[in-house]
Amino acid sequence: VSTQSTGGDKLKVQSNAATILSDVCQVNDNAQKVAQEGGIVPVIQLLSSWLPTVLVSAMKGLCQLGANYEPNKEEIAKKGGLQPLVSLLENSDPQVQAESANALTVVCRESEGNQNFIISIGGIPPLVKLVQSNNIEVQVSAAGALQSLAQSNAVSQTRIAELGGVNPLIRLLKSNPRNLDVQERASGALWALSGDCPSKQRDIGTKIGIEMLIVLLESKSEKI
């Protein structure tokens, strides 16, 4: 009993520490300092935990580390953080699924190397599957990850389309037409998938439909 209690206390401490780290790293200088002090590896190691609260806290920490100090994205990849994030997309806990997609959104944004690596280890199929989840938070997070993967990356755009990523995004958009998060993430992913190719843009625009395009034109979101 004593051993179990100690283990539980350790997990709680780890979860709390990762949560505090996430809050601290919202300041750019702190995200840099944490990386310089070797803080990325311990956070990545928490991704092997079996406890959802620890996993969620760790992934939120990685999000802040990557979002607030650009070099941390490459460092997270170098330290082996991408593979467990992709694996956690298939976790049974919806919050873990959403946070793993959120972390991938951050680490592959405007990072061709990370985008290509995530593609190479099979990151696209689980994201396409999560866009079709019955949990709206998971759907939105997965759409955001697909957007980051597809942004300015022709290889990724082609692979996502080949693996059936377009129609689930359109269904998500049409099934929640007034949800601003859905509008931003789903339409953002679709625009990213169309790239700079006019024929792709026309094709996706046709699939979205005039009615939905008008809804997007009238959107209150500043990101559309």
C-alpha positions in Angstrom: 0.0 0.0 0.0 2.9 2.3 0.9 4.5 1.8 -2.5 1.2 2.5 -4.3 0.8 5.6 -2.3 4.3 6.8 -3.1 3.8 6.1 -6.8 0.5 8.0 -6.8 2.1 11.0 -5.0 4.9 11.0 -7.6 2.5 11.1 -10.5 0.6 13.9 -8.8 3.8 15.9 -8.3 4.8 15.3 -12.0 1.4 16.4 -13.2 1.4 19.5 -11.1 5.0 20.4 -12.1 4.1 20.0 -15.8 1.0 22.2 -15.3 3.1 24.9 -13.6 5.7 24.6 -16.3 3.0 25.1 -19.0 1.9 28.3 -17.2 5.4 29.6 -16.8 6.3 29.0 -20.4 3.6 31.3 -21.7 6.3 34.0 -21.3 8.7 33.7 -24.1 11.8 34.2 -22.0 10.8 31.4 -19.7 10.2 29.0 -22.6 13.8 29.7 -23.7 15.2 29.3 -20.2 13.4 26.0 -19.6 14.9 24.6 -22.7 18.4 25.9 -21.8 18.1 24.3 -18.4 17.3 20.9 -20.0 13.6 21.0 -19.2 12.4 19.5 -22.5 13.5 16.0 -21.9 11.8 15.5 -18.6 8.5 16.7 -20.1 8.9 14.3 -23.0 9.6 11.5 -20.6 6.2 12.1 -19.0 4.6 11.1 -22.3 5.2 7.5 -21.3 2.9 7.8 -18.3 -0.3 5.7 -18.1 -2.2 8.5 -16.3 -4.3 10.8 -18.5 -3.8 13.8 -16.2 0.0 13.5 -16.4 -0.1 13.1 -20.2 -2.4 16.1 -20.6 -0.2 18.3 -18.4 2.9 17.2 -20.2 1.5 17.9 -23.7 0.2 21.3 -22.6 3.8 22.0 -21.4 5.2 21.0 -24.8 2.6 23.2 -26.5 3.8 26.3 -24.5 7.5 25.4 -25.0 7.0 25.2 -28.8 4.6 28.1 -29.1 6.6 30.6 -27.2 10.2 29.9 -28.4 10.6 28.8 -32.0 13.8 26.8 -31.6 12.1 24.5 -29.1 10.1 22.9 -31.9 13.3 21.5 -33.4 14.6 20.6 -29.9 11.4 18.7 -29.1 11.8 16.7 -32.3 15.6 16.1 -31.6 14.8 14.8 -28.1 12.3 12.2 -29.5 9.0 14.0 -28.7 7.2 13.6 -32.0 6.8 9.8 -32.0 5.0 9.6 -28.6 2.8 12.5 -29.6 1.7 10.6 -32.7 1.2 7.4 -30.7 -1.0 9.2 -28.2 -3.4 10.2 -30.9 -4.7 6.6 -30.5 -5.1 6.8 -26.8 -8.7 6.0 -25.6 -9.0 9.2 -23.5 -10.6 12.0 -25.6 -8.7 14.7 -23.7 -5.4 13.0 -24.4 -6.3 12.7 -28.0 -7.1 16.4 -28.2 -4.0 17.5 -26.4 -1.7 15.3 -28.5 -3.2 16.9 -31.6 -2.8 20.4 -30.1 0.9 19.7 -29.4 1.4 18.4 -32.9 -0.3 21.5 -34.2 2.3 23.6 -32.5 5.5 21.6 -33.2 4.8 21.2 -36.9 3.6 24.8 -37.6 6.0 26.3 -40.2 8.4 23.5 -39.6 8.9 21.5 -42.8 11.2 19.0 -41.1 8.7 18.2 -38.3 5.9 18.1 -40.8 7.7 15.5 -43.0 8.8 13.5 -40.0 5.2 13.3 -38.7 4.1 12.1 -42.1 6.9 9.5 -42.2 5.8 7.9 -38.9 2.2 7.6 -39.9 0.7 10.7 -38.2 -1.9 11.5 -40.9 -4.3 8.5 -40.6 -5.0 8.9 -36.9 -5.6 12.6 -37.3 -8.1 11.9 -40.2 -9.8 9.4 -37.9 -10.0 11.9 -35.1 -11.6 14.5 -37.3 -14.5 12.0 -37.4 -14.6 11.6 -33.6 -17.9 12.1 -31.8 -16.1 14.6 -29.5 -16.1 18.1 -30.9 -13.0 19.2 -29.0 -11.1 16.2 -30.5 -12.4 17.0 -34.0 -11.3 20.7 -33.8 -7.9 19.8 -32.4 -7.3 17.2 -35.1 -8.4 19.6 -37.8 -5.9 22.1 -36.4 -3.1 19.6 -36.6 -3.9 18.7 -40.2 -3.9 22.4 -41.0 -0.4 22.8 -39.6 0.8 19.7 -41.4 -0.5 20.9 -44.7 0.6 24.5 -44.5 3.1 25.3 -47.3 3.9 21.6 -47.7 2.9 20.1 -51.0 3.9 16.6 -50.0 1.7 16.8 -46.9 -1.2 18.3 -48.9 -1.1 15.4 -51.3 -0.8 12.7 -48.6 -3.7 14.1 -46.6 -5.9 14.2 -49.6 -4.8 10.6 -50.7 -5.6 9.3 -47.2 -9.1 10.7 -47.3 -8.7 13.9 -45.2 -10.7 16.3 -47.3 -14.3 15.0 -47.0 -14.2 14.5 -43.2 -13.1 18.2 -42.8 -16.0 19.3 -45.1 -18.5 17.2 -43.1 -17.1 18.7 -39.8 -17.5 22.2 -41.2 -21.1 21.6 -42.5 -22.2 19.8 -39.3 -21.2 22.7 -37.1 -21.7 25.8 -39.3 -22.0 28.4 -36.5 -19.2 27.0 -34.2 -16.3 29.5 -34.5 -13.7 27.0 -33.5 -14.9 24.6 -36.1 -15.1 27.3 -38.7 -11.5 28.4 -38.0 -9.8 25.0 -37.8 -11.8 23.1 -40.5 -11.8 25.9 -43.1 -8.1 26.6 -42.2 -7.2 23.0 -42.9 -9.1 23.0 -46.1 -7.5 26.2 -47.3 -4.1 24.8 -46.4 -4.8 21.6 -48.3 -5.7 23.6 -51.4 -2.2 25.2 -51.3 -1.5 27.6 -54.2 -3.2 25.5 -56.7 -6.3 27.1 -58.3 -7.8 23.8 -59.4 -7.6 22.4 -55.9 -9.1 25.7 -54.5 -12.0 25.4 -57.0 -12.5 21.7 -56.2 -12.6 22.3 -52.4 -14.7 25.4 -52.8 -17.2 23.4 -54.8 -17.4 20.6 -52.2 -17.9 23.2 -49.4 -20.8 24.6 -51.3 -22.1 28.2 -51.8 -24.3 28.2 -48.7 -21.4 27.2 -46.4 -19.1 29.7 -48.2 -21.6 32.5 -47.4 -21.7 31.4 -43.8 -17.9 31.7 -43.7 -18.0 35.1 -45.3 -20.4 36.2 -42.6 -18.3 34.7 -39.8 -17.5 36.8 -36.8 -14.1 35.1 -36.6 -11.1 37.3 -37.5 -9.1 34.2 -38.5 -11.3 33.3 -41.5 
